[in-house]
Amino acid sequence: MRIELILLVLLLSGGDLMAQPQLALLRKDHVITRFKEGEQIRFKRKEEKGFTKALITGIYSGYFMLGEDTIYHHEIAKIDVSKKTITSFKVAPMGKGLIIAGVSLLLIDVFNTTAIQHDSYQLTDGVRNASLILVGLGTLAQVVNNNYFKPGRRKKLASLNL
């Protein structure tokens, strides 16, 4: 009886022992990604020009620690999420794919005409327009890259204890 009671207490209190504080990046109350203690974070403070890359040593309500340095949530200008898995739609990989598709379309057309059909190559309007549109859209997607999380009115930082 005593052993069963001890096992029951350990099982019920196990959730508190496994809880780990997390720094969550939220967009409209949906978690985009999370950082845990021991992970590296790359961010830019509002008053600084460059990015800081450091190991998170502690996460608390309203701030997190990087070694002996305390970083308050309101001091963050942007966080680099390019190395994190995020739940939102990523624009940069799509842009790279569009650029590769546009260049590949042109190269495949040249190869098909010269090597397979043994004709001299002349660029057609359809291939030219399609390649230019794909490369242009891909370049635009690279420029409008969303690898940075900028806290603001709809995007928030939250300290979670899960």
C-alpha positions in Angstrom: 0.0 0.0 0.0 2.8 2.4 0.9 4.7 1.7 -2.3 1.6 2.3 -4.4 1.0 5.6 -2.7 4.6 6.7 -3.3 4.4 5.7 -7.0 1.1 7.6 -7.4 2.6 10.7 -5.9 5.7 10.4 -8.2 3.6 9.9 -11.3 1.3 12.9 -10.5 4.2 15.2 -9.7 6.2 14.1 -12.7 4.7 16.9 -14.9 6.2 19.6 -12.7 9.6 18.0 -12.8 9.6 17.9 -16.7 8.3 21.5 -17.2 10.8 23.6 -19.0 10.5 27.3 -19.5 10.3 28.4 -23.2 10.5 31.6 -25.1 7.6 31.5 -27.5 7.3 33.8 -30.6 3.5 34.4 -31.1 1.6 35.8 -34.0 -2.1 36.5 -33.2 -2.0 34.0 -30.2 -0.5 31.2 -32.4 3.0 29.9 -31.6 5.3 30.4 -34.5 8.4 28.8 -32.9 9.9 28.3 -29.4 13.4 28.7 -27.9 14.4 26.6 -24.9 17.1 27.1 -22.3 20.4 25.9 -23.8 19.5 26.9 -27.3 21.3 29.6 -29.3 19.4 32.7 -30.2 20.4 35.4 -32.7 18.7 38.7 -32.1 19.0 42.5 -32.5 18.3 45.0 -29.7 16.5 48.2 -30.5 19.4 50.4 -29.5 22.2 48.4 -31.3 23.1 48.1 -34.9 24.4 44.5 -35.1 23.0 41.2 -34.1 23.9 39.3 -30.9 24.2 35.5 -30.9 24.3 33.8 -27.6 23.1 30.8 -25.5 19.9 31.2 -23.5 20.7 30.3 -19.9 17.4 31.2 -18.3 13.9 32.2 -19.3 11.6 34.1 -16.9 8.5 36.2 -17.1 9.2 39.3 -19.2 12.9 38.6 -19.8 15.5 36.0 -20.5 19.2 35.5 -19.5 22.2 35.1 -21.7 25.0 34.2 -19.3 25.0 37.2 -16.9 23.2 39.5 -19.3 19.5 40.2 -18.8 17.4 40.8 -22.0 13.9 42.2 -21.5 11.3 41.4 -24.1 10.7 45.1 -24.9 14.4 45.6 -25.8 14.2 43.1 -28.8 14.0 44.7 -32.3 14.1 41.4 -34.3 14.9 37.7 -33.9 16.5 35.6 -36.6 14.4 32.5 -37.1 16.1 31.3 -40.3 17.6 28.3 -38.5 14.4 27.4 -36.6 11.5 25.3 -37.8 8.5 27.6 -37.9 4.8 26.9 -38.4 4.2 29.9 -40.7 4.8 30.0 -44.4 8.4 30.6 -45.4 9.0 32.9 -48.4 12.8 32.5 -48.9 12.8 28.8 -49.8 9.9 29.4 -52.3 11.9 32.2 -53.9 15.0 30.0 -54.3 12.8 27.3 -55.9 11.3 29.8 -58.3 14.7 31.1 -59.4 15.9 27.6 -60.0 12.8 26.7 -61.9 13.2 29.7 -64.2 16.8 29.0 -65.0 16.1 25.3 -65.4 13.3 26.0 -67.8 15.6 27.9 -70.1 18.5 25.4 -69.8 16.2 22.4 -70.5 14.7 24.2 -73.5 18.3 24.8 -74.9 19.3 21.2 -74.2 16.2 19.8 -75.7 16.5 21.9 -78.9 20.3 21.4 -79.4 21.1 18.0 -78.1 17.8 16.0 -78.6 16.3 17.6 -81.7 19.7 18.6 -83.2 18.4 22.1 -84.3 19.9 25.5 -83.8 18.5 27.3 -80.7 16.2 30.3 -81.0 14.7 31.7 -77.8 10.9 31.7 -78.1 8.7 34.3 -76.5 6.9 31.8 -74.3 10.1 30.3 -72.8 11.6 33.8 -72.4 8.5 35.2 -70.6 8.1 32.2 -68.4 11.7 32.2 -67.3 11.8 35.9 -66.7 8.6 35.7 -64.6 9.8 32.8 -62.5 13.2 34.4 -61.9 11.6 37.8 -61.2 9.1 36.4 -58.7 11.8 34.3 -57.0 14.0 37.4 -56.7 11.1 39.3 -55.2 10.5 36.5 -52.7 14.2 36.6 -51.7 13.9 40.4 -51.1 10.7 40.1 -49.1 12.4 37.4 -47.0 10.6 36.6 -43.7 13.5 35.1 -41.7 13.2 37.7 -39.0 10.6 38.0 -36.3 9.9 41.6 -35.4 7.8 42.0 -32.2 5.0 44.5 -32.5 1.3 44.9 -32.2 0.4 41.5 -33.5 3.7 39.7 -32.9 4.7 39.1 -29.3 7.3 37.4 -27.2 6.0 35.3 -24.4 7.7 33.3 -21.6 5.9 29.9 -21.2 6.3 27.3 -18.5 5.1 24.1 -20.1 
